[in-house]
């Protein structure tokens, strides 16, 4: 059996668990995600 893990899936899983444990983390997680997506878009970083 082969398992392929993408960075987005791992980040989404960790963010979901963090929000379930401590709902106040939602704003920090969303802000971090938006900053991450912005940096990736500006520098054209590709994850494969």
PyMOL commands that set and color helices and strands:
alter all, ss='L'
color gray80, all
select helices_A, chain A and resi 7-21+23-43
alter helices_A, ss='H'
color red, helices_A
deselect
rebuild
show_as cartoon
